[in-house]
Amino acid sequence: MGGTIAMSNNRAGGVVPSLSADQLVAAVPGLASTGITIDVEDFRRLPGASLSFDDLSALSEAIERRLAEGVDGVVVTQGTDTIEETVYALDLAHTRPQPIVVTGAMRNPTLAGADGPANILASVQVAAAPVAHGLGAMVVFADEIHAANRVRKIHSTSRFAFQSPNGGALGYVVEGQPRIINRPVQRTTIKIATRDTQSVEVGLVTVALGDTGVLLTNLSDQLDGLVIAAFGVGHVPGTLVAPLEELASRIPVVLASRTGAGPVLAGTYAFPGSESDLLSRGLISAGFLDPLKARILLRRLLETGHDQADIRAHFSLAGGYANMEPTRLADPTATQGATRAQP
């Protein structure tokens, strides 16, 4: 897809996405000796920051075609700016057992110690391994394997930029072999057909000290859904309570934590603007989902026609707070023909 991993110098002195997928694969030491057969597809050459939801929809369709042909797994290379979002979008649409691995690089190929080749090698080894089946989409970086719904980019330049604050890594690549030591209890997937989707716009607003709520003005006229990245366990200034309640009466508003780890609580605090106060006014808890992941899930639910009750149920499940079996959300006849979450 492009990104730092596929960049080289241009005439202006900076680096831009220019290397083909074939060139990336050819530059990986030890890849041929794995015995893994690799088919290469040059799909996009874009910076990670320029990827769109249309690009991801096309990518999901291309991956589905490859999986239907019988490949054992798929590796996607892209820019790291948006990996934590794109991998979750891919994961929500992925219902087959074969793994999808997303990787990239923090150091471009023109620099000493470029990490792209090592990340590609480890990703191919994970994608080809039977032990990775059923894990959905993952990020493999610096020999660590991370689940799509947990992984976050926590550093702007470090080669160990990707971590999973909630739950830790799924495992590691050790001596060329994936070792899974932390298998998730469940995944949330929403099967999507392009012809059935609706055009939607979902916003993300981060709450800050002294926030007056000016950014919330008239949002219900511009958005189909909103994620609020709140303080701590789900708190906002008292000045935001009334506008958020008004928004939640018009569009789905999801309450997430801006902290980077930990859940939104449900009933510990009771002051105006606390988590229990906001949830009682119609906001939807993101649970353990971070704001970026919550936005991806809300957008997918809205574009496939899910109503408020379905949205709450899916967030309860995906956010880790549901006391229910995933199969309770698997009725394909419900909600305007959209397929609901699968186990």
C-alpha positions, 0 to 999 in steps of 0.5 A, a space after each residue: 500500500 506504500 508508506 515508509 517501508 516503500 519509500 526512497 529519495 526524491 529530487 527534493 531530498 525527502 522520501 516518498 512511496 516509490 518502491 514496488 511490492 516486488 522490490 520490497 520482497 526481493 530485498 528481504 534476506 532469508 525469505 527464499 529459504 523459508 520455503 513459503 511461496 509468495 504471490 505479490 500484488 502492487 496495490 497502492 503507493 500512498 503515504 499511510 496518512 493518505 489512505 481512505 476508507 475507499 482504499 480499505 474497501 478495495 483492499 478488503 475485496 482484493 484480500 477476499 479474492 485471494 483468500 477464496 483462491 486458497 492462499 494460507 494468509 495475506 501480508 499487507 505493507 503500509 505506512 505506520 501512521 494509520 496501521 492501528 486503524 486500518 488493521 481494525 477495519 480489515 479485522 471487522 470485515 474478515 470472517 475467514 480463518 486465514 490470517 491477515 498480517 499488516 506491517 510497515 517500517 519506522 525507518 525507511 530503506 535509505 537509512 541504516 538499520 531499516 526495519 522493513 525487511 525484518 518486519 516483512 519476513 516475520 509477517 510472512 512467517 506468521 501469515 503462513 503459520 497454521 497457529 495463526 488461523 482464527 486470529 483475524 487481522 494482526 499487526 506484526 512489528 519488531 517480531 511481536 504479534 498484536 491483535 487488531 482490536 488492541 494494538 496502538 502506535 505509541 511512539 512517533 519514531 521508535 522501531 518498537 512503536 506498536 504495543 497492546 496496552 490492553 492485554 499485551 501482545 498475542 505472541 512473538 516470532 522466535 527463531 522464525 516461528 510464531 509463538 502464540 501465548 495470549 489468544 483472544 476470547 472472541 472477535 467482533 466481525 461485521 460482514 459487509 457487502 459494498 452494495 449494501 453500505 451507506 455513506 456516513 460521516 463519523 467524527 472524533 472529538 478529544 476533550 481537553 482542559 477547560 473545554 467549552 464545547 465549541 467543537 460540538 456546535 451543530 455537529 448533529 447536522 454534519 455527522 452521522 455518529 460521534 466518538 468522544 475521547 474523554 478524560 480518564 475513565 470517561 469524564 468531561 467538563 460539566 459544560 459539555 453535559 448538555 450539548 452531549 445529551 442533545 447530540 446523543 438524542 439525535 445521533 449515536 455518541 460513543 464515550 471512550 477514554 483518551 488515556 491510551 489504556 484501560 476501560 470506560 467505567 460504568 458506575 464509580 463516579 456520579 458528578 455531572 460529566 462523570 461516566 455514569 452521568 453521561 451513560 445515563 444521558 444516552 451515550 454509549 460506552 466504548 469499554 476497552 476500545 480506544 477512540 480510534 478503534 471506536 470510530 472505526 467500529 461505529 462507522 462500520 455499524 452505521 454504514 451497514 444500517 445498524 440501529 441504536 440498540 444494535 450499536 449498543 450491543 456491538 460496543 458492549 461485545 467489542 468493548 469487552 463488557 458483554 455478559 453474552 455469547 457472541 452468537 447472540 449477535 449473529 442473526 443475519 436477518 436483522 437490521 435492514 439485511 446487514 450481517 451482525 457480529 460473528 464469533 
